[in-house]
Amino acid sequence: MDYLPGESNSGMFGGNSNWRGPVWMPVNAIIIRALLHYHLYYGDSFKIECPTGSGKLMNLFEVANEIQGRLTHIFLREEQGRRPVYGGTAKFQDDPHWRDYILFYEYFHGDNGAGLGASHQTGWSGLVAKFIQLFGSLDTVQGLEGGKMAAFHSTEKK
């Protein structure tokens, strides 16, 4: 059994009907949320190596931010003006009528970020917009303070 960054090459797990690539937005959203919750508990002093093998230590907020940055990068133009989400699809990369219309795919290629599967999965791939909003307006200090306030103080009006 080999690592497959995208489509299955075997019927072992039901072929492409069951294997849908290694990068799924909903799973990553759950991981990001869990990291943010654990960051509230452990704070900035608890650090882990990220990425693994890099020797770089990050707190859990920073790890969550690293993951969302990688997911966001899938949809942003690189230096050459191409978006990883469109892989080698020339029409979406080059055509001025299509290149700025972002499609949200079912899952993504693990090595190059190309969108795979259904291209109308706004329900979960659209979560990238929430990541951009959240991490664009929040840092680790605000996350700790705001999270503790939300967790320990009632916001309901009596």
C-alpha positions in Angstrom: 0.0 0.0 0.0 1.4 3.4 -1.0 0.7 7.0 -0.1 -1.7 8.5 -2.6 -2.0 12.3 -2.7 -5.2 12.2 -4.7 -7.3 9.6 -6.4 -7.2 5.9 -5.6 -5.2 3.6 -7.8 -6.7 0.4 -6.3 -10.1 -1.1 -5.6 -8.9 -2.2 -2.2 -11.1 0.4 -0.4 -13.8 0.6 -3.0 -11.8 2.5 -5.6 -12.6 6.2 -6.0 -16.1 5.7 -4.6 -14.6 5.6 -1.1 -11.1 7.0 -1.3 -11.4 10.7 -1.7 -7.9 12.0 -1.1 -6.1 13.2 2.0 -7.1 16.9 2.3 -10.7 17.4 3.5 -11.9 20.8 4.7 -14.3 19.5 7.4 -11.7 17.3 9.0 -9.2 20.2 9.1 -11.9 22.5 10.5 -12.4 20.1 13.4 -8.7 19.9 14.0 -8.3 23.7 13.9 -11.2 24.1 16.4 -9.8 21.5 18.7 -6.3 23.1 18.6 -7.9 26.5 19.5 -9.8 24.9 22.4 -6.7 23.2 23.8 -4.8 26.5 23.4 -7.4 28.0 25.8 -6.5 25.4 28.4 -2.7 25.1 27.9 -2.0 28.7 26.9 1.1 30.1 25.1 3.6 28.1 27.1 2.7 24.7 25.7 4.5 24.2 22.4 4.9 21.4 19.9 7.1 21.0 16.9 5.4 22.2 13.7 5.9 21.1 11.1 7.1 17.7 12.4 10.9 17.4 11.9 11.4 21.2 11.5 12.7 21.9 14.9 10.4 24.9 15.1 8.2 25.1 18.2 4.8 26.7 18.1 1.9 27.0 20.6 -1.4 25.5 19.6 -2.9 28.7 18.3 0.1 29.1 16.0 -0.3 25.4 14.8 -4.0 26.1 14.1 -2.9 29.2 12.2 -0.3 27.2 10.2 -2.9 24.7 9.2 -5.4 27.3 8.1 -2.7 29.1 6.2 -1.9 26.0 4.2 -5.6 25.5 3.4 -6.1 29.2 2.4 -3.0 29.0 0.2 -4.9 26.4 -2.0 -7.2 29.2 -3.2 -4.7 32.1 -3.5 -2.7 33.0 -6.5 1.0 32.0 -6.4 3.8 34.2 -7.9 3.1 32.9 -11.4 -0.6 34.0 -11.0 -1.9 30.4 -10.8 -4.1 29.0 -8.1 -3.2 25.5 -6.7 -7.0 24.7 -6.5 -7.2 24.6 -10.3 -4.2 22.3 -10.8 -3.5 22.0 -14.5 -6.9 23.1 -15.7 -5.9 25.8 -18.2 -9.4 27.3 -18.5 -9.7 28.1 -14.8 -6.0 29.2 -14.6 -5.8 31.4 -17.7 -9.2 32.4 -19.0 -10.1 35.9 -17.7 -13.8 34.9 -17.6 -13.1 32.0 -15.3 -9.9 32.6 -13.4 -11.4 34.8 -10.6 -14.4 32.5 -10.0 -13.4 30.2 -7.1 -14.8 26.7 -7.1 -15.0 24.8 -3.8 -14.1 21.2 -4.3 -15.0 18.1 -2.3 -11.4 17.4 -1.4 -7.9 18.3 -2.4 -4.7 16.7 -3.7 -2.3 16.2 -0.9 0.8 17.3 -2.7 -0.2 20.2 -5.0 -3.6 21.3 -3.6 -5.6 20.8 -6.8 -9.3 20.5 -6.2 -10.7 17.0 -6.8 -14.1 15.4 -6.7 -17.3 17.5 -6.9 -16.6 21.2 -7.6 -19.7 22.6 -5.8 -18.9 21.8 -2.2 -19.4 25.2 -0.8 -20.8 23.8 2.4 -17.5 22.7 3.7 -14.7 24.0 1.4 -16.3 27.5 2.0 -15.0 27.2 5.6 -11.8 28.7 4.2 -13.6 32.0 4.3 -14.2 31.6 8.0 -10.5 30.7 8.6 -9.4 33.9 6.8 -11.8 36.0 8.9 -11.0 34.4 12.2 -7.2 34.4 11.9 -7.2 37.8 10.2 -8.8 39.4 13.2 -7.4 37.4 16.1 -4.0 36.7 17.5 -2.9 34.4 20.3 -3.3 37.0 23.1 -6.8 38.0 21.9 -7.7 34.3 21.4 -6.8 33.5 25.0 -8.5 36.5 26.5 -11.6 36.4 24.3 -11.9 32.6 24.6 -11.7 32.7 28.4 -14.2 35.5 28.5 -16.6 33.6 26.3 -16.1 30.4 28.3 -16.4 31.8 31.8 -18.8 34.8 31.4 -22.4 34.6 30.4 -23.3 36.9 27.4 -27.0 36.4 27.9 -29.1 39.3 29.0 -31.3 38.7 32.0 
